[in-house]
Amino acid sequence: MGPRVTAIVAIGLVCLALLVLRAQPAGSWRDSAEHSRAFWCCWMVGSAAVGLLPLVDGLGWAAAAWLGLWCAFGALQPAFVADVLEVRRHLTRLRVRGRRLRAAAEERFASTEGLP
């Protein structure tokens, strides 16, 4: 694996993290995450930009390692992972509550079917 592949994998990691960020519903993110989506987007893009700075001189092992380090720093923040997991838990709670409300409504409807 050469420096070029290392650089591509590093940028791919940031792109994957941005995709995960984008895939979460905005309303649920606002309701449950500690940090905003804009914050994480700027954090990841900024980290990748810092990692890309040494590439001005060319792509060697040192530049690829620097890029990989900064891309990992931007995309694998524990707080980002915690925000994504909290949004997923929030969505699960909403789904469960919706099912319970539907079941209660169906039960009420079923109990009034025989009434005139």
N, C-alpha and C positions, 0 to 999 in steps of 0.2 A: 504494500500500500504506500503510494508515494504522497508527496505533499499536496498534490492537486486533489487526490481522492480525499485526503484529510480535510482540506478546505471545503470541498463539496459536502461532505458529511456534516461538518460544523454548521454550514449555512442551512443545510437541510434540517438540522435539529431546531434551529430558530424558526424556520418556516413551519415545521410541524407544531411547535409550541404556539405559534401565531394562529395556526389552523384550529387547534384545540380551543384557544381563546375565542376565536370567531364562532365556533360551533355552539357555544353555550348561549342560551336565550338571554337577550339583553336585560329584560325585566327581572329575571331570576338572578342575574349577576348583580344588578343594582340592589336587589332586596337582601342578598345573603353574603356577598363577597366583601372582604375587608378593603381591598384596593380596587380602584376602577379599572375598566378595560383599557382606557386610554393610558393609564399609568403603566400597565404591563406591556402594552404595545410600544410605548416610548422606551421602556426599560430594555426590552429585547432588541429593538432596532438600534438603540444607542450603544448597547453592549456589542452588537455585531459591527457597528461602525468603528468603535474603538479597536476591535479585533482586525478590521480591514486596513488600518493605518499602515502597518509595516509592509503591506503588499505593494506600496509605491516603489520600493526597491526591488521587487521581484518575489516570486513565490519559492522560498526555500523551506527547509524543515523548521527553522526558527519562526518564520512568519506563519507557517501552517499551525504550529503548536500554539502560538500566540492567539491566532484566530480561533482555534478549537477551545482554548481556555476561556476566552471572552464569550464565545457563543454558548458554551456550557454554563457559564456564570449568568448569562441573560435568560436562558431558557429553563434551567433546572433549579430555580430558586425555591426553597421549601415553602415560602409564603405563597408563591404562585400555585404550587401543587395543592396547598391547603385551601386556597380560594377555589380552585377547580373542584376539589372534593366537596367543599361546602355547598357549592352551587348544585352539584349532583345530588347531595342529600336533600337540599331544599326542593328540588324537582320531584324526588321520590315522595317527600312529605305531601306535596301538592297533589300528586297522583293518588295517594292513599286516601287523602281527605276527599277528593272528588269521587272516588269509588264509594266511600261511605255515604256521601250525600246522595248519590244516585240510588244506592240500595235503600236508603231511608225513604226517598221519594217513591220508589217502586213499591215499597211496603205500604206506604200510606195510600197509594193508588189502588193497590190490591185489596186493602181493607175497605175501601169505599165502593167497590164494584157492585155489590149486591144492593146498595141503597137506591131508593126511587129517585 
